[in-house]
Amino acid sequence: MKKVFATGIFSRSFSLLMAVMFFMATPVTSYAGGSDPVYDSMTQKSESMSDFMKKANRYYGHILADTSSPESKRVLSMGAVYLSSGEILPDKFTVYFGKIKLFAYSLSKRKWIVIDSHPYPCGIRIYTLPWENSKSKKCNSITYTDSYAKVDLTKEEMNNCVLHFWGKTASIDKSDYLFYACAFDFWTDEAAAGKFTATSGIDTKNSDGSKTIVQLYSSRGLTTETIRKTQWGHTVPNDVYSEYNTSSLNALFESGQLEPGLYTGKEPKGTVPVDPYMKKTKIKDVTTGRSSLKLKWKKVKSGIDGYEIQYSDNKKFKNRTGSILISKASATSKKFKHIKYGKKFYIRMRTYKNVGKQKVYSKWSKKASAKLNG
């Protein structure tokens, strides 16, 4: 028997002001629901709903998809204001939109960052329902100030329609961004108070932003009022909400600035989320036998769901590379059979954790090598 030993390294590492009418002054912020409006956006029942939302059974927020599609290259924050179910359109009314921000959880920075931010939506249009027909038209009257957009509407304009708005697209760094969130401020005049429902969402787009690939989530619905409300939504599963300090988004919406030095490359650097602070493993030894190879590694006691073994006859793992997932956190060895004589292998490992429908990986261990001489 021949043994080849390898060593690795281990690393570790979110008073009271009176509301004033119309646009004479900025309304105060009022959160609906519980103590954390970010969490509430996906867990609390909608305050009101449109006919479209009822038909789609969206009484609560829903995570709909992720960014794993190869076509998903950019993300776009967005929102919609629908006539609430059972309500009648006012003859004339006004909707106001304040700041809109898009956020991502950065694994490399270990925090939430702002990846798009504007004092009001960059686009506002009226879309004819149902959404599938994709017909839209300009609003007849929009007034912009330094801190909000004022949209004057009529019953005729909004008949069987929805007011749709958005920010600008931001690049997806699939190797770093794990979760996404969006928030915007909105309020109305007296004529529209209590009659409309606001929701938020995030779309993924293709490389030039011209095509929608998937919608990542849909939030619960909030009722329009004459005081400012903040509508939230996000893609963080409930069971890891606290682990990623998602409530810190509340403060980041109020004062956080666009993250400097954002990833702007032509292509993402990878498609696998890597958490640099996740516990790593290290290869203990590689034992070679007759046309077989046995790999042993150090067990990580907690915080993971399994291991990935990558092997190649290329020391940089660029070509002729394969991998095996070990979906048992307590495993410490793996045997490979039917290996050709005279072949030199390079092997490395990393741990992974299941986060929602996605796997998040640790950094790679140091590589080991072995050669079967027969």
Secondary structure, 3 states (H helix, E strand, C coil): CEEEECCCCCCCCCCCCCCCCCCCCCCCECCCCCCCHHHHHHHCCCCCCEHHHHHCCCCCCEECCCCCCCCCCEEEEEEEEEEECCCCCCCEEEEEEEEEEEEEEECCCCEEEEEEEECCCCEEEEEECCHHHCCEEECCEEEECCCCEEEEEEHHHHCCEEEEEECCCEECCCCCEEEEEEEEEEEECCCCCCCEEEEEEEEEECCCCCCEEEEEEECCCEECCCCEEEEEEECCCHHHCCCCCHHHHHHHHHHCCECCCCCCCCCCCCCCCECCCCCCCCEEEEEEECCEEEEEECCCCCCCCEEEEEEECCCCCCCCEEEEEECCCCCCEEEEECCCCCCEEEEEEEEEEEECCEEEECCCCCCEEEECCC
